[in-house]
Amino acid sequence: MIRALALAFALCVSSPLAPALAQTPQATAQSGVDIERIVSPGGIEAWLVSDSTVPMVVMRAYWRGGSAIEPQDMVGVTSVMADMLTEGAGSLEANAFKERLQDLNMSLGFSAGWDGIGMSITTLSENSGAAWEMARLALHEPRFDAAPLERIRRQMIVGLRTRETNAGYLANLALDQAQYPGHVYAGRTSRESVAAISRQGLIERRAALFNRATLQITIVGDIDAAAAGAAVDHIFGALPQGAAPPEPADVVLSPPTPLIVRELPQPQSLVVFSAPGIQDEDPDWIPLAVANYIVGGGGFSSRLVDEVREQRGLVYGIGTGPSVREHSALIRGSAQTENGNVAQALEVTRDVLRRLHTEGATQAEVNDAITYLTGAFALDLDSNAKIASVVHSYQAAGRDIDYINRRNDLIRAVTLEDVNRVLRRLYNPDAFTFVVVGQPEGLE
């Protein structure tokens, strides 16, 4: 979840600390983002960006362990558990809980991904004390009442019916099952698994996943280190230490399938394609950001958009990007086009990839990509919410605390040789599996 595309692409004066709160030296930011590592009186670490410009505070938390390690006879229970945490807590039933959130002008939410669970809190500074209490209630005293659980189950059943006519669902399912059949990442919910989700199952998932062992916290906004430490202890202090959860096996990719077609009556076709990628710890991760911008991540500046869309008008849009989970790494792309254009669009897409793979990019393309990626980064840091998202994504990915301030220099250091090495390594068109969903014409 956290380790997504933002990992690659993605203003304070420190306040004095209370004696009980440990602090390590803060990161001095060339980009203007100063991050300090704090340790609460209760011994919980967090990253803090303290800035009183806007009277609000944003907090992000993340726990390793998500849907990939849930019971296979109850697929979907982790996501339901995350949704149910804000469907009533303590003495507040679902409606009363949500009304209290509205009264405080705060947002509170949990989300479950394959590899972890995220928590997000946004509050006005003046309401922060009450906001931390609401977050504590949701985390430690969820009600898991029958009525909201049944409502969520009904919504999931509706989703199960409609997904069979959803091109995106069908395409990604076909791609997952072709590339890593039998792996948990290729699994999906079913009527049986939804029906099996029980209150006891929610209680067990909560107990299994929420502890201090893998907890990572980022706080950004109008709060000093002492108040941040107190907030951390108030919300998370009662969590058990616990241990890191078990992990699924790493994905072993199957050989590529040149073309998979799934029939779906509609005038347009969705094309998705994927090849082996690299994890974000790989030395080529930063060069990949530049290479992918040139291939299909740079909008109208990318080769695929220029040649498939602009020059030939074969697609409405096309793009590529790395897709990273804890146990898989892919290069993925997608395009949408009229059924009659699919065959030619695939031919041109493969041709563009082949030329980049064999001939490489140009120095001008590398220069343009670096200029954009470094210049646009400021837009990812123009609000507390955005800063929290970027800093937290780096924290969850295991980056050092000063990474955000070195990120642009790392991109500027990428050379044409680096980019062409990545293109040869990752963009061989013969390594891609292509899936088409629709009623494509002219395909064998």
Buried (B, 14 or more C-beta within 10 A) or exposed (E): BBBBBBBBBBBBEBBEBBEEBBBEEBBEBEBEBBBBBBBBBBEBBBBBBBBBEEEBBBBBBBBBBBBBBBBEEBBBBBBBBBBBBBBBBBEBBBEEBBEBBEEBEBBBBBBBBBBBBBBBBBBBBEBBBBBBBBBBBBBBBBBBBEEBBEEBBEEBEEEBEEBEEBBEBBBBBBBBBBBBEEBBBBBBBEEEBBEBBEEEBBEBBBEBBBBBBBBBBBBBBBBBBBBBBBBBBBBBBEBEEBEEBEEBEEBEBEEBBEEBBBEBEEEBBBBBBBBBBBBBEBEBBBBBBBBBBBBBBBEEBBBBBBBBBEEEEBBEEBBBBBBBBBBBBBBBBBBBBBBBBBBBBBEBBBEBBBBBBEEBBEEEBBEBBBEBBBEEBEEBBEBBBBBBBBBBBBBBBEBEBBBBBBBBEBBEEBEBEBBBBBBBBBBBBEBBBBBBBBBBEEEE
